[in-house]
Amino acid sequence: MEKLYTILKNENKKLDAFLHVGESFHNADMYYLTKFLMSGKGIYILTLKCKETLIVPHMEVDRAKRESRIQDVRSRREYENKNNKELNQVLAQFLTKEKLQSIAVGYDFSVFVADSLREKGFDVVPVKDPVRKIRAIKTQNEIEKIKNAQRAGERAMELAVNIIKKSEIKNGVLYYKDNILTSEYIRSRIEHFLIDSFCEADGTIVACGAGSANPHWQGYGNLSANEPIIIDIFPRLKHGRYYADFTRTIVRGSPKKELIEMYDAVLKAQNIGFENIKTGVTGEEVHNAVCDVLEMQGYDTLKKSKDITEGFIHSTGHGVGLDLHELPTLGEKGLELQEGNVVTVEPGLYYKNLGGIRLEDMVVVTKNGCRNLTSFEKKLIV
């Protein structure tokens, strides 16, 4: 963890160690630091002498020694006593024995535990997002895992689009194999496919019609002809733990002229986003370029007004990795992009009387541009 060590050294504070606590199924920082999956709370410590220690529940010690990337694995029992087996007791005992006084923690560290340590005489110093900053720059191995998740997502998208393409239109409603085609059915087929592809799938969006004007509406009920269907798939590798993310909007039938114009505008805006991404450019600059294109075509954006409820009503993109949404951000106050960032580019337009149009690809930031990790076709009418 040389990068974490460097960040802590550059804090210009008299620190002895960095401390992170949590399980690792949902705490991406803990998994990143240890490469070990555990449901119980573990304790990760990096000293300013560049020594790493992992303290885990006693039953996890042997497995942690085999599976984690940490060489020094210890049991919580070493620091518990009969009267107190609480986390703050374990931490205090460890820090005392190791003669560590000033401890850096992330902003999401437990206030209760921090206060308890301070009461015992330790200095607890909050540091903003030290691990997330490191996670934002992906290695080639991480990029390959994200690509694998994206390939699974694209195959699931192909399945969904083909079902919709084969559907029949009866009285404005889509039918598949003599049954009304629903958001729930398409979502079920997508998620079952992803599970069979060794991915986790939860929250897949299949939103049709006016409801698709809400960007995060999952979608329920019948799928209609001539109306936009937004399909947003974000699988996570079950074993690799990395996410992917992409979106397509399709119409079965004949969309209104306004929807076709919206689709063309969003596609143009996305391409401008791609053109502006490179090392050294800020996420805010990319977002502003996307907003400018949409505004020139007559659509409202958040850059123009923070009060809008229709038009382009969200940021242009976000980082993807062990979390679905992580650093960096392509939006207001988005910071400088760095080589190795993996981000989505997902402009959209949303109107309550028409529905929504969104296109989302995932790219890797390079020195002089970006490389698209998404290969699925963009076609409105199927």
N, C-alpha and C positions, 0 to 999 in steps of 0.2 A: 504493500500500500504506500508506495513512494509518493504518489500524487497527494494522498491525504496527509502524509507526513509534511510535505512541502507547504500545503495550505495552512496547516497548523503552525508551522514555523513562521510563516509570513503574517500571522495574526499580531505579531509584535506584543504578545502578552506572555507573561511568565507562566507557561503551561507545563505540566508534567505528563499529561496523557489526554487522550480522547476516549470518551465512553459512549457506547450505544447499547440500548437494552430493547429487547423485543423478541417475538416469535418471527419466523421467516416465511410463512406461507403468504401472509398479507403485508408484511413489512419488507418492502423491496430493498431498503438500505441494509437491513440485517442479512438478507440473502446475498446481496452483492459483496458484503464484507467477508462473509464466511463460506459462501457456496454450500451451505448446509441447510436442509429443510427440517424444521422442528416446530411443533405446535406449542410447546412450552417456552417460557421466556428464557432467552440466553443473554449473556453479557459479553460484549466485545470490548476489549481494551487495546489501544495502541499507545505505547509510551513515546515520549519525545526522544527516546533512545532507539526508536524504531523496532520495538519488541511487541509482538501481538500475542494476546491471550484470549481464549474463549472459555467461558464458564457456562456449563449446561446442567440441567437436571441430571441427577445421578444415573438414571436409567438410560440416558442418551450418550454417556461418555464414550463407550466403546464404538458406537456408530459414528459419533462425531470425529473420533480419531481416524476412522477409516475413510469417511466421506468428505469432511470439511477441508478447506485449504489451510487451516490454522494448525501449526505444529504443536503449540502449547495448549492442550485441552485439559480442563480441570472440572471437577465435580463441585456443585454448590455445597455439598456436604462438608467440604473442607473448611467452609466459612460459616456454617450454621452452628447454633448451639441448641440445647434442649428447650430453652425458653423462647428462643426467637429464630424463626426460619424465614423471616420476611426478606424481601429483596433488598431493602435498605440496609439490613443487618449484614447480608452477604457482601454488599458493595463496600460498606464501611470497613469490614474485616479485611477484605482484599486490599483496599487502598492503604490501610494502616500497615499491613505486613509488607507491602511493596514500597512503602514510603513515598506515596504519591499524594501530593497536597492540593495542587491546582488542576482542576479537571475541566476540559472543554466538552460541551454537549451540544447537540443540535437543538433547534428552536422547538421541536416537537417532543423534547424530553419531558418526562413526568414532573409536574410542579411539586407534587407531594414528595417524590423521591429526592428532588433537588433540595427542597426545604429541609428534609430530614438530614441530608448530608451536610448542609450548611450548619444545622444545629449541632452536628458532631464536630464542627471545626474545619470542614473542607471548603475550599473555594470552588464554586461551580460557575463556569463561565459560558454563557450561550454563544454559539458561533452559527451564523446563518448558512444552512444548506451545504455543509462541507462535502457530504457524500453525494448528494444530488448533483453537485457541480462536476464531480468526477464521472458519475454515471452518464452525464450528458454527452461525453465524447466516447464513441463506441470503438472497440477494437474490431479487427477483421472477423474474429471469431463471433463476436456479438452480432455483427452485421449479417453474417451467414445464418445465424439462428433467427433473426428477424425476417430474413428472406424466406426461410423455410416456413415460417408461420404465414407469411404473405402468400406463398404458393398454395398452401392449404386453403386460405381464405378465397383465393381466386378460383380454385376448383369448386368450392362451395357456391360462389357467385355464379359460376357457369351453370351449375345444377339448377339454381333458382331461376335464372334468366331463361333457361331452356323450358322449364315448366310453364312459366308465364307466356313464353313465345308460342307454346303448343296449346295454350288455353283457347277456348271458344268464347265469343261474345254473344250473350243473350240478354236483351233488354238492359244493356249498359253494364252488366255484371260479367265477370270472368268465370268460366267453368272449366274444370280440369277433370277428365274422366267422369263426366256426368255429375260432378259435385261442384258446388260453389267454391271457388278458390278464395282462401282467406289469408290474412297476414299470419295467423297462427300456424297454418299448414306450411307455408313457405319457411317461416322461422324454424319450425320443427325439422324440416328437411335439411336446412342449413346446419343446424346445431347437431343433429345426428351424424351428418357427414363429417363435421369437424371432430366430434368425439371419436369416430372411427379412424380419423387421421391423427390421433394422439394429440389433439388440441382440446383445450377448455373453451367453451363458448357460453357466454352469458350476456343477456341484454341486447342481442342482435335486433337491429331496427329494420322493420319492413312496414313502412308508413305510406299510406295511400290517400290521395285526395286532399281536401282542405286541412286535415289533421297533420299532413306532412309540413305544414307551415310552422309547426313547432319542431325545432331542430332535433330535440332529444325524445320526441314521442316515439315509443316503441312500435305502435301500430296495432290495431285490433280490428277484427271484422272483415267484411267482404272486400275483395279487391275489385275496383271499378275499371271499366274501359275508358280510354280517352283522358285519364287523369294520371298525374305523376305518381310513381311508386319509388320511394327512396329506400335503397337497401344499403345498410351500413354494417359491415362485418368487421369484428375486431377479435380474432382468435388469439389464444395464448398457448404456446407449446407446453404440454403437460410436464415434460421433463426438463426442457431447456429454460422454461419460465418466461421467455420473451414474447411480447405482444407484436402484432401487426395491426394495421388499420387501413381500410379503404372503403369508398362509397361510390355507388353508381345510381343514377336516376334513369328510369325507363318508363315508357308509356306503351301499353298495348292498345292499339287503335289509332285514332286521329286526334292528336292534342290540339288545343286552341293555339292560335297564332301567338298569343302572349307567352305561352309556355315554351314554344320553339325559340322565341326571341330571348327569353330568360336563359334557356339552355346555352344558346350561342354566346351570350354575354358571360356566363359563368365559365364556359370553356376558354374563352379569350382571356378572362381574368386569371384563370389558373395558369395558362401558358406564360402570362406576364410574371406571375409569381415564380415559376421555374427560371425564367430569364434573369431574375433579380437575385436569386440565391447564390451566394458564394462566400467563402471565408472572408471575414472582415466586415461584411454588411450586417446591419442590425435587423433583428426580427421586426422591429417597428417599420424600418424602411421597406421591407418586403410587403408588409401589410398595407402600408400607405400606397404603394404602387398598385396593388390589387384593388384597393378602394378607388383610386383615381380612374382606373379603367372602367369600373362599374358606374361611377358617377358620370363619366363622359357619355355613357350610354343611357343616362337618364334615371339611374337607380340610386336610392338613398343608401348611405352607409353610416356606420358608427363614427367614422372619421369626420363626416359632415355634421352629425348631430348625435349626441349620446342618448337622446330621448326617443329615437325611432323605435317602433315595434314591428315594422315591416321593411323589407329590403335586405341588405347584408347586415345581419344583426349579431355576428359573432366574430371572433378573431380568425385570421387566415389559417393558422395551424398551430401545432404543438409537437413537442418531442415525444418519441415512442421508445420504449425499452422494457425494463422490468415492470414499469407502470405504464398504463395506457396513456396517461397524460403526465408528462414530465418536462423538464427543461430541455431545450429552450422554447420560448414562445414566439410565434409569428403574430404579433399583435401590438397593441399600445404598450409602450415601455419594454418591448422585447429587446433583449441585449444582443451584443455582437455574436454572430454565428462563427463556429469554429469547425475546422475540418474534422469529420467523423461524427458530427451531429446527425441524427436521424429525425426528420420532421415530416409532418403531414402538410399538404397544401390543399386546402378544402374550402374554397369560396362557395357561397351559396346565396340564393335569393328566396325570400319567403313572403308570401302574400296570402292572407286569410281567405280571400275569395278564389284563389287559384291553386294554392298548395305550395310546395317547396321544390327547388332544384338545387342539388348539391353534387359536386364531383370532388373526390378525394383520392389523391395518390400519396405515396410515401417515398421520400427521397433521402439520399445521403449527401450531406454537404461536402464538396471537394474544394480544393484550393481556388479553382477558377470557375466553379459552377456547382452543379449538382448532378447526381446520378439517380435516375428513377428506378425504384425497386418494384414498381407496379407495371404489369404488362397487359392487364385486362382491357378490352376495347371500350371505347366511349361511343355509345350509340343510343340516341333517345328513343326512337320508335322500334319496337320489336314485333 
